[in-house]
Amino acid sequence: MRVSHSTRYVYGEPVSISFHQALLTPRPTPWQRIERNSLKIKPTAQSMSSRQDYYGNQVTLFTVGELHSQLDVEALTILKLLERPAPATGKSPGWTDVVSQIRRGRTAADLAAYEYCFESPHVPTSPELTAYASESFTPNRPVLEAALDLTHRIHKEFRYDATVTTVTTPVSEVFAKKHGVCQDFAHFMLGCLRSVGVPARYISGYLIPNAGVVGAQASHAWVSVYSPPDGWVDFDPTNDVMPANGHITLAWGRDYADISPLRGIVLGGSKHMVSVAVSITQED
Protein backbone atom coordinates (compact mmCIF):
# COMPACT_ATOMS: atom_id res chain seq x y z
CA MET A 1 0.00 0.00 0.00
CA ARG A 2 1.30 3.46 -0.93
CA VAL A 3 0.09 6.47 1.08
CA SER A 4 0.92 10.03 0.05
CA HIS A 5 -0.11 12.90 2.36
CA SER A 6 0.67 16.34 0.90
CA THR A 7 0.17 19.68 2.67
CA ARG A 8 0.70 23.11 1.12
CA TYR A 9 0.76 26.43 2.98
CA VAL A 10 0.54 29.61 0.91
CA TYR A 11 1.34 32.74 2.95
CA GLY A 12 0.06 36.27 2.38
CA GLU A 13 3.47 37.67 3.25
CA PRO A 14 6.94 36.05 3.21
CA VAL A 15 7.96 33.94 6.19
CA SER A 16 11.53 34.49 7.38
CA ILE A 17 11.77 31.38 9.59
CA SER A 18 9.37 28.61 10.68
CA PHE A 19 9.39 25.74 13.14
CA HIS A 20 7.15 22.72 12.59
CA GLN A 21 6.04 19.44 14.13
CA ALA A 22 4.74 16.65 11.88
CA LEU A 23 2.92 13.46 12.89
CA LEU A 24 2.90 11.87 9.46
CA THR A 25 4.57 8.51 10.08
CA PRO A 26 2.04 5.65 10.50
CA ARG A 27 2.53 3.58 13.63
CA PRO A 28 3.84 0.02 13.40
CA THR A 29 1.14 -2.22 14.88
CA PRO A 30 0.28 -5.93 14.86
CA TRP A 31 -1.99 -5.25 11.85
CA GLN A 32 0.27 -3.01 9.75
CA ARG A 33 3.96 -3.18 8.86
CA ILE A 34 5.75 0.00 7.80
CA GLU A 35 8.20 -0.81 5.02
CA ARG A 36 9.35 2.71 4.10
CA ASN A 37 8.58 6.26 5.14
CA SER A 38 9.98 9.58 3.94
CA LEU A 39 9.25 13.28 4.38
CA LYS A 40 9.92 15.79 1.58
CA ILE A 41 9.98 19.46 2.54
CA LYS A 42 10.21 22.44 0.19
CA PRO A 43 12.00 24.80 0.83
CA THR A 44 14.57 22.36 2.19
CA ALA A 45 14.56 22.09 5.97
CA GLN A 46 17.54 23.67 7.69
CA SER A 47 17.34 21.08 10.49
CA MET A 48 15.31 17.94 11.10
CA SER A 49 15.03 15.47 13.97
CA SER A 50 12.67 12.70 15.11
CA ARG A 51 11.40 11.49 18.46
CA GLN A 52 8.48 9.67 20.02
CA ASP A 53 5.83 11.73 21.80
CA TYR A 54 4.15 10.82 25.10
CA TYR A 55 1.69 8.50 23.32
CA GLY A 56 4.38 6.68 21.34
CA ASN A 57 3.67 8.42 18.02
CA GLN A 58 6.60 9.20 15.72
CA VAL A 59 7.13 12.98 15.61
CA THR A 60 9.35 14.84 13.13
CA LEU A 61 10.59 18.33 14.04
CA PHE A 62 11.98 20.59 11.33
CA THR A 63 13.01 24.20 10.75
CA VAL A 64 12.84 26.17 7.49
CA GLY A 65 15.33 29.00 7.75
CA GLU A 66 15.09 30.70 4.38
CA LEU A 67 12.60 33.32 3.23
CA HIS A 68 9.55 31.59 1.74
CA SER A 69 5.97 32.34 0.70
CA GLN A 70 4.95 28.70 0.28
CA LEU A 71 5.67 25.54 2.24
CA ASP A 72 5.14 22.04 0.83
CA VAL A 73 5.32 18.95 3.02
CA GLU A 74 4.81 15.50 1.53
CA ALA A 75 4.86 12.30 3.58
CA LEU A 76 5.21 9.09 1.58
CA THR A 77 4.69 5.72 3.26
CA ILE A 78 4.87 2.21 1.87
CA LEU A 79 3.19 -0.28 4.20
CA LYS A 80 1.58 -3.68 4.30
CA LEU A 81 -1.73 -4.36 6.02
CA LEU A 82 -2.00 -7.66 7.85
CA GLU A 83 -4.94 -9.75 9.04
CA ARG A 84 -6.84 -8.04 11.85
CA PRO A 85 -9.52 -10.34 13.27
CA ALA A 86 -12.31 -8.69 15.21
CA PRO A 87 -13.00 -9.91 18.75
CA ALA A 88 -16.39 -11.35 19.67
CA THR A 89 -18.11 -8.26 21.05
CA GLY A 90 -20.70 -10.25 23.02
CA LYS A 91 -18.00 -12.14 24.90
CA SER A 92 -16.16 -9.06 26.15
CA PRO A 93 -16.35 -8.21 29.87
CA GLY A 94 -19.21 -6.15 31.24
CA TRP A 95 -18.53 -2.44 30.90
CA THR A 96 -19.04 -1.71 34.59
CA ASP A 97 -16.51 -4.44 35.39
CA VAL A 98 -14.06 -2.76 33.01
CA VAL A 99 -14.62 0.62 34.66
CA SER A 100 -14.09 -0.92 38.11
CA GLN A 101 -10.94 -2.77 37.01
CA ILE A 102 -9.42 0.36 35.46
CA ARG A 103 -10.08 2.44 38.57
CA ARG A 104 -8.38 -0.03 40.90
CA GLY A 105 -5.94 -1.56 38.40
CA ARG A 106 -2.21 -1.50 38.94
CA THR A 107 -0.93 -3.17 35.79
CA ALA A 108 0.89 -1.01 33.23
CA ALA A 109 -1.89 -1.58 30.69
CA ASP A 110 -4.65 -0.59 33.13
CA LEU A 111 -2.80 2.52 34.28
CA ALA A 112 -2.16 3.58 30.67
CA ALA A 113 -5.83 3.05 29.82
CA TYR A 114 -6.99 5.02 32.86
CA GLU A 115 -5.51 8.19 31.36
CA TYR A 116 -8.14 7.99 28.63
CA CYS A 117 -11.09 8.15 31.04
CA PHE A 118 -10.96 11.90 31.55
CA GLU A 119 -11.89 15.08 29.71
CA SER A 120 -9.43 16.51 27.20
CA PRO A 121 -9.30 19.83 25.29
CA HIS A 122 -11.79 18.78 22.59
CA VAL A 123 -13.68 16.09 24.53
CA PRO A 124 -15.80 17.12 27.52
CA THR A 125 -17.86 14.83 29.71
CA SER A 126 -21.39 15.80 30.76
CA PRO A 127 -24.69 14.45 32.10
CA GLU A 128 -26.17 14.87 28.60
CA LEU A 129 -23.49 12.65 27.09
CA THR A 130 -23.92 10.15 29.91
CA ALA A 131 -27.65 9.96 29.16
CA TYR A 132 -27.03 9.40 25.45
CA ALA A 133 -24.42 6.71 26.11
CA SER A 134 -26.61 4.98 28.67
CA GLU A 135 -29.06 3.85 26.01
CA SER A 136 -26.27 1.59 24.74
CA PHE A 137 -24.46 1.01 28.02
CA THR A 138 -27.21 -0.78 29.88
CA PRO A 139 -26.30 -2.45 33.22
CA ASN A 140 -23.07 -4.42 32.77
CA ARG A 141 -23.64 -5.08 29.07
CA PRO A 142 -20.47 -6.42 27.37
CA VAL A 143 -18.30 -3.37 26.81
CA LEU A 144 -17.54 -4.01 23.13
CA GLU A 145 -21.15 -4.90 22.37
CA ALA A 146 -22.25 -1.62 23.97
CA ALA A 147 -19.57 0.34 22.07
CA LEU A 148 -20.69 -1.22 18.80
CA ASP A 149 -24.31 -0.30 19.53
CA LEU A 150 -23.21 3.29 20.25
CA THR A 151 -21.36 3.26 16.92
CA HIS A 152 -24.54 2.15 15.12
CA ARG A 153 -26.63 4.87 16.77
CA ILE A 154 -24.22 7.71 15.94
CA HIS A 155 -24.01 6.55 12.33
CA LYS A 156 -27.79 6.37 12.07
CA GLU A 157 -28.67 9.60 13.87
CA PHE A 158 -25.87 11.97 12.76
CA ARG A 159 -25.47 13.41 9.26
CA TYR A 160 -22.07 13.66 7.56
CA ASP A 161 -21.55 17.21 6.25
CA ALA A 162 -18.09 18.63 5.56
CA THR A 163 -19.39 22.22 5.32
CA VAL A 164 -20.85 22.83 8.78
CA THR A 165 -18.04 22.32 11.32
CA THR A 166 -14.38 23.24 11.86
CA VAL A 167 -11.56 21.91 14.03
CA THR A 168 -12.83 24.11 16.87
CA THR A 169 -16.53 23.16 16.75
CA PRO A 170 -17.48 22.00 20.28
CA VAL A 171 -18.98 18.59 20.96
CA SER A 172 -22.09 20.27 22.39
CA GLU A 173 -22.85 21.85 19.01
CA VAL A 174 -22.24 18.59 17.16
CA PHE A 175 -24.64 16.88 19.58
CA ALA A 176 -27.30 19.58 19.27
CA LYS A 177 -27.26 19.73 15.46
CA LYS A 178 -26.30 16.09 14.86
CA HIS A 179 -24.05 16.77 11.91
CA GLY A 180 -20.34 17.09 11.21
CA VAL A 181 -17.39 15.07 9.92
CA CYS A 182 -15.38 12.08 11.14
CA GLN A 183 -13.44 14.17 13.67
CA ASP A 184 -16.70 15.47 15.17
CA PHE A 185 -18.23 12.00 15.39
CA ALA A 186 -15.06 10.62 16.99
CA HIS A 187 -14.98 13.43 19.57
CA PHE A 188 -18.67 12.95 20.33
CA MET A 189 -18.31 9.19 20.76
CA LEU A 190 -15.27 9.70 23.00
CA GLY A 191 -17.30 12.11 25.15
CA CYS A 192 -20.06 9.52 25.51
CA LEU A 193 -17.64 6.73 26.42
CA ARG A 194 -15.65 8.77 28.92
CA SER A 195 -18.83 10.14 30.48
CA VAL A 196 -19.70 6.60 31.61
CA GLY A 197 -16.09 5.92 32.65
CA VAL A 198 -14.99 3.73 29.72
CA PRO A 199 -11.40 4.38 28.53
CA ALA A 200 -11.37 5.54 24.91
CA ARG A 201 -8.79 7.20 22.69
CA TYR A 202 -8.80 9.17 19.44
CA ILE A 203 -7.26 7.54 16.35
CA SER A 204 -6.14 9.38 13.23
CA GLY A 205 -5.35 7.67 9.97
CA TYR A 206 -6.59 6.93 6.48
CA LEU A 207 -9.24 4.86 4.74
CA ILE A 208 -8.57 2.70 1.72
CA PRO A 209 -11.05 3.82 -0.99
CA ASN A 210 -13.98 1.44 -1.38
CA ALA A 211 -17.54 1.85 -2.55
CA GLY A 212 -19.74 3.41 0.11
CA VAL A 213 -16.87 4.41 2.40
CA VAL A 214 -17.05 7.96 3.78
CA GLY A 215 -13.77 9.80 4.41
CA ALA A 216 -11.45 8.05 1.92
CA GLN A 217 -8.68 9.98 0.13
CA ALA A 218 -8.40 12.30 3.15
CA SER A 219 -7.34 12.12 6.77
CA HIS A 220 -9.81 10.10 8.81
CA ALA A 221 -10.61 9.69 12.50
CA TRP A 222 -12.21 7.02 14.67
CA VAL A 223 -12.03 5.76 18.28
CA SER A 224 -10.57 2.87 20.23
CA VAL A 225 -12.05 1.31 23.38
CA TYR A 226 -10.08 -0.54 26.05
CA SER A 227 -11.41 -4.00 26.84
CA PRO A 228 -9.23 -6.39 28.84
CA PRO A 229 -8.06 -8.94 27.87
CA ASP A 230 -8.57 -7.99 24.19
CA GLY A 231 -6.77 -4.67 24.66
CA TRP A 232 -7.69 -1.73 22.46
CA VAL A 233 -10.49 -2.32 19.93
CA ASP A 234 -11.38 0.22 17.22
CA PHE A 235 -14.79 1.57 16.17
CA ASP A 236 -15.56 3.93 13.27
CA PRO A 237 -18.89 5.74 13.80
CA THR A 238 -18.62 7.59 10.48
CA ASN A 239 -18.79 4.32 8.53
CA ASP A 240 -20.48 2.12 11.16
CA VAL A 241 -17.71 -0.48 11.19
CA MET A 242 -15.10 -2.05 13.41
CA PRO A 243 -11.91 -1.18 11.46
CA ALA A 244 -10.12 -4.12 9.92
CA ASN A 245 -8.00 -4.15 6.77
CA GLY A 246 -9.49 -0.96 5.32
CA HIS A 247 -8.13 1.45 7.94
CA ILE A 248 -4.53 2.66 8.18
CA THR A 249 -3.52 3.85 11.66
CA LEU A 250 -1.41 6.99 11.77
CA ALA A 251 -1.40 8.13 15.42
CA TRP A 252 -3.43 8.16 18.63
CA GLY A 253 -3.99 10.41 21.63
CA ARG A 254 -6.73 11.91 23.78
CA ASP A 255 -8.24 13.94 20.91
CA TYR A 256 -7.30 15.81 17.74
CA ALA A 257 -5.24 18.38 19.65
CA ASP A 258 -2.72 15.69 20.63
CA ILE A 259 -2.11 14.40 17.11
CA SER A 260 -2.61 17.19 14.59
CA PRO A 261 -0.72 16.02 11.47
CA LEU A 262 1.17 19.29 11.05
CA ARG A 263 1.52 22.34 13.25
CA GLY A 264 4.09 25.07 13.69
CA ILE A 265 5.21 28.59 14.50
CA VAL A 266 6.10 31.06 11.75
CA LEU A 267 7.74 34.47 11.80
CA GLY A 268 5.82 36.57 9.26
CA GLY A 269 3.33 35.09 6.86
CA SER A 270 0.25 37.13 7.80
CA LYS A 271 -2.86 35.24 6.66
CA HIS A 272 -2.37 31.91 4.94
CA MET A 273 -4.24 29.25 2.99
CA VAL A 274 -3.71 25.54 3.50
CA SER A 275 -4.59 22.65 1.22
CA VAL A 276 -4.24 18.93 1.92
CA ALA A 277 -4.29 16.00 -0.49
CA VAL A 278 -4.18 12.31 0.42
CA SER A 279 -3.65 9.55 -2.12
CA ILE A 280 -3.82 5.83 -1.32
CA THR A 281 -2.95 3.28 -3.97
CA GLN A 282 -2.01 -0.39 -4.16
CA GLU A 283 1.72 -0.92 -4.53
CA ASP A 284 2.69 -3.15 -7.45
C-alpha positions as CSV (number, residue, x, y, z in Angstrom):
1,M,0.0,0.0,0.0
2,R,1.3,3.5,-0.9
3,V,0.1,6.5,1.1
4,S,0.9,10.0,0.0
5,H,-0.1,12.9,2.4
6,S,0.7,16.3,0.9
7,T,0.2,19.7,2.7
8,R,0.7,23.1,1.1
9,Y,0.8,26.4,3.0
10,V,0.5,29.6,0.9
11,Y,1.3,32.7,2.9
12,G,0.1,36.3,2.4
13,E,3.5,37.7,3.2
14,P,6.9,36.1,3.2
15,V,8.0,33.9,6.2
16,S,11.5,34.5,7.4
17,I,11.8,31.4,9.6
18,S,9.4,28.6,10.7
19,F,9.4,25.7,13.1
20,H,7.2,22.7,12.6
21,Q,6.0,19.4,14.1
22,A,4.7,16.6,11.9
23,L,2.9,13.5,12.9
24,L,2.9,11.9,9.5
25,T,4.6,8.5,10.1
26,P,2.0,5.7,10.5
27,R,2.5,3.6,13.6
28,P,3.8,0.0,13.4
29,T,1.1,-2.2,14.9
30,P,0.3,-5.9,14.9
31,W,-2.0,-5.2,11.9
32,Q,0.3,-3.0,9.8
33,R,4.0,-3.2,8.9
34,I,5.8,0.0,7.8
35,E,8.2,-0.8,5.0
36,R,9.3,2.7,4.1
37,N,8.6,6.3,5.1
38,S,10.0,9.6,3.9
39,L,9.2,13.3,4.4
40,K,9.9,15.8,1.6
41,I,10.0,19.5,2.5
42,K,10.2,22.4,0.2
43,P,12.0,24.8,0.8
44,T,14.6,22.4,2.2
45,A,14.6,22.1,6.0
46,Q,17.5,23.7,7.7
47,S,17.3,21.1,10.5
48,M,15.3,17.9,11.1
49,S,15.0,15.5,14.0
50,S,12.7,12.7,15.1
51,R,11.4,11.5,18.5
52,Q,8.5,9.7,20.0
53,D,5.8,11.7,21.8
54,Y,4.2,10.8,25.1
55,Y,1.7,8.5,23.3
56,G,4.4,6.7,21.3
57,N,3.7,8.4,18.0
58,Q,6.6,9.2,15.7
59,V,7.1,13.0,15.6
60,T,9.4,14.8,13.1
61,L,10.6,18.3,14.0
62,F,12.0,20.6,11.3
63,T,13.0,24.2,10.7
64,V,12.8,26.2,7.5
65,G,15.3,29.0,7.8
66,E,15.1,30.7,4.4
67,L,12.6,33.3,3.2
68,H,9.5,31.6,1.7
69,S,6.0,32.3,0.7
70,Q,5.0,28.7,0.3
71,L,5.7,25.5,2.2
72,D,5.1,22.0,0.8
73,V,5.3,18.9,3.0
74,E,4.8,15.5,1.5
75,A,4.9,12.3,3.6
76,L,5.2,9.1,1.6
77,T,4.7,5.7,3.3
78,I,4.9,2.2,1.9
79,L,3.2,-0.3,4.2
80,K,1.6,-3.7,4.3
81,L,-1.7,-4.4,6.0
82,L,-2.0,-7.7,7.8
83,E,-4.9,-9.7,9.0
84,R,-6.8,-8.0,11.9
85,P,-9.5,-10.3,13.3
86,A,-12.3,-8.7,15.2
87,P,-13.0,-9.9,18.8
88,A,-16.4,-11.4,19.7
89,T,-18.1,-8.3,21.1
90,G,-20.7,-10.2,23.0
91,K,-18.0,-12.1,24.9
92,S,-16.2,-9.1,26.1
93,P,-16.3,-8.2,29.9
94,G,-19.2,-6.2,31.2
95,W,-18.5,-2.4,30.9
96,T,-19.0,-1.7,34.6
97,D,-16.5,-4.4,35.4
98,V,-14.1,-2.8,33.0
99,V,-14.6,0.6,34.7
100,S,-14.1,-0.9,38.1
101,Q,-10.9,-2.8,37.0
102,I,-9.4,0.4,35.5
103,R,-10.1,2.4,38.6
104,R,-8.4,0.0,40.9
105,G,-5.9,-1.6,38.4
106,R,-2.2,-1.5,38.9
107,T,-0.9,-3.2,35.8
108,A,0.9,-1.0,33.2
109,A,-1.9,-1.6,30.7
110,D,-4.6,-0.6,33.1
111,L,-2.8,2.5,34.3
112,A,-2.2,3.6,30.7
113,A,-5.8,3.0,29.8
114,Y,-7.0,5.0,32.9
115,E,-5.5,8.2,31.4
116,Y,-8.1,8.0,28.6
117,C,-11.1,8.1,31.0
118,F,-11.0,11.9,31.5
119,E,-11.9,15.1,29.7
120,S,-9.4,16.5,27.2
121,P,-9.3,19.8,25.3
122,H,-11.8,18.8,22.6
123,V,-13.7,16.1,24.5
124,P,-15.8,17.1,27.5
125,T,-17.9,14.8,29.7
126,S,-21.4,15.8,30.8
127,P,-24.7,14.5,32.1
128,E,-26.2,14.9,28.6
129,L,-23.5,12.7,27.1
130,T,-23.9,10.1,29.9
131,A,-27.6,10.0,29.2
132,Y,-27.0,9.4,25.4
133,A,-24.4,6.7,26.1
134,S,-26.6,5.0,28.7
135,E,-29.1,3.9,26.0
136,S,-26.3,1.6,24.7
137,F,-24.5,1.0,28.0
138,T,-27.2,-0.8,29.9
139,P,-26.3,-2.4,33.2
140,N,-23.1,-4.4,32.8
141,R,-23.6,-5.1,29.1
142,P,-20.5,-6.4,27.4
143,V,-18.3,-3.4,26.8
144,L,-17.5,-4.0,23.1
145,E,-21.1,-4.9,22.4
146,A,-22.2,-1.6,24.0
147,A,-19.6,0.3,22.1
148,L,-20.7,-1.2,18.8
149,D,-24.3,-0.3,19.5
150,L,-23.2,3.3,20.2
151,T,-21.4,3.3,16.9
152,H,-24.5,2.2,15.1
153,R,-26.6,4.9,16.8
154,I,-24.2,7.7,15.9
155,H,-24.0,6.6,12.3
156,K,-27.8,6.4,12.1
157,E,-28.7,9.6,13.9
158,F,-25.9,12.0,12.8
159,R,-25.5,13.4,9.3
160,Y,-22.1,13.7,7.6
161,D,-21.6,17.2,6.3
162,A,-18.1,18.6,5.6
163,T,-19.4,22.2,5.3
164,V,-20.9,22.8,8.8
165,T,-18.0,22.3,11.3
166,T,-14.4,23.2,11.9
167,V,-11.6,21.9,14.0
168,T,-12.8,24.1,16.9
169,T,-16.5,23.2,16.7
170,P,-17.5,22.0,20.3
171,V,-19.0,18.6,21.0
172,S,-22.1,20.3,22.4
173,E,-22.8,21.8,19.0
174,V,-22.2,18.6,17.2
175,F,-24.6,16.9,19.6
176,A,-27.3,19.6,19.3
177,K,-27.3,19.7,15.5
178,K,-26.3,16.1,14.9
179,H,-24.1,16.8,11.9
180,G,-20.3,17.1,11.2
181,V,-17.4,15.1,9.9
182,C,-15.4,12.1,11.1
183,Q,-13.4,14.2,13.7
184,D,-16.7,15.5,15.2
185,F,-18.2,12.0,15.4
186,A,-15.1,10.6,17.0
187,H,-15.0,13.4,19.6
188,F,-18.7,13.0,20.3
189,M,-18.3,9.2,20.8
190,L,-15.3,9.7,23.0
191,G,-17.3,12.1,25.1
192,C,-20.1,9.5,25.5
193,L,-17.6,6.7,26.4
194,R,-15.6,8.8,28.9
195,S,-18.8,10.1,30.5
196,V,-19.7,6.6,31.6
197,G,-16.1,5.9,32.7
198,V,-15.0,3.7,29.7
199,P,-11.4,4.4,28.5
200,A,-11.4,5.5,24.9
201,R,-8.8,7.2,22.7
202,Y,-8.8,9.2,19.4
203,I,-7.3,7.5,16.4
204,S,-6.1,9.4,13.2
205,G,-5.4,7.7,10.0
206,Y,-6.6,6.9,6.5
207,L,-9.2,4.9,4.7
208,I,-8.6,2.7,1.7
209,P,-11.1,3.8,-1.0
210,N,-14.0,1.4,-1.4
211,A,-17.5,1.9,-2.6
212,G,-19.7,3.4,0.1
213,V,-16.9,4.4,2.4
214,V,-17.0,8.0,3.8
215,G,-13.8,9.8,4.4
216,A,-11.4,8.1,1.9
217,Q,-8.7,10.0,0.1
218,A,-8.4,12.3,3.1
219,S,-7.3,12.1,6.8
220,H,-9.8,10.1,8.8
221,A,-10.6,9.7,12.5
222,W,-12.2,7.0,14.7
223,V,-12.0,5.8,18.3
224,S,-10.6,2.9,20.2
225,V,-12.1,1.3,23.4
226,Y,-10.1,-0.5,26.0
227,S,-11.4,-4.0,26.8
228,P,-9.2,-6.4,28.8
229,P,-8.1,-8.9,27.9
230,D,-8.6,-8.0,24.2
231,G,-6.8,-4.7,24.7
232,W,-7.7,-1.7,22.5
233,V,-10.5,-2.3,19.9
234,D,-11.4,0.2,17.2
235,F,-14.8,1.6,16.2
236,D,-15.6,3.9,13.3
237,P,-18.9,5.7,13.8
238,T,-18.6,7.6,10.5
239,N,-18.8,4.3,8.5
240,D,-20.5,2.1,11.2
241,V,-17.7,-0.5,11.2
242,M,-15.1,-2.0,13.4
243,P,-11.9,-1.2,11.5
244,A,-10.1,-4.1,9.9
245,N,-8.0,-4.1,6.8
246,G,-9.5,-1.0,5.3
247,H,-8.1,1.4,7.9
248,I,-4.5,2.7,8.2
249,T,-3.5,3.8,11.7
250,L,-1.4,7.0,11.8
251,A,-1.4,8.1,15.4
252,W,-3.4,8.2,18.6
253,G,-4.0,10.4,21.6
254,R,-6.7,11.9,23.8
255,D,-8.2,13.9,20.9
256,Y,-7.3,15.8,17.7
257,A,-5.2,18.4,19.6
258,D,-2.7,15.7,20.6
259,I,-2.1,14.4,17.1
260,S,-2.6,17.2,14.6
261,P,-0.7,16.0,11.5
262,L,1.2,19.3,11.0
263,R,1.5,22.3,13.2
264,G,4.1,25.1,13.7
265,I,5.2,28.6,14.5
266,V,6.1,31.1,11.8
267,L,7.7,34.5,11.8
268,G,5.8,36.6,9.3
269,G,3.3,35.1,6.9
270,S,0.3,37.1,7.8
271,K,-2.9,35.2,6.7
272,H,-2.4,31.9,4.9
273,M,-4.2,29.3,3.0
274,V,-3.7,25.5,3.5
275,S,-4.6,22.6,1.2
276,V,-4.2,18.9,1.9
277,A,-4.3,16.0,-0.5
278,V,-4.2,12.3,0.4
279,S,-3.6,9.5,-2.1
280,I,-3.8,5.8,-1.3
281,T,-2.9,3.3,-4.0
282,Q,-2.0,-0.4,-4.2
283,E,1.7,-0.9,-4.5
284,D,2.7,-3.1,-7.4
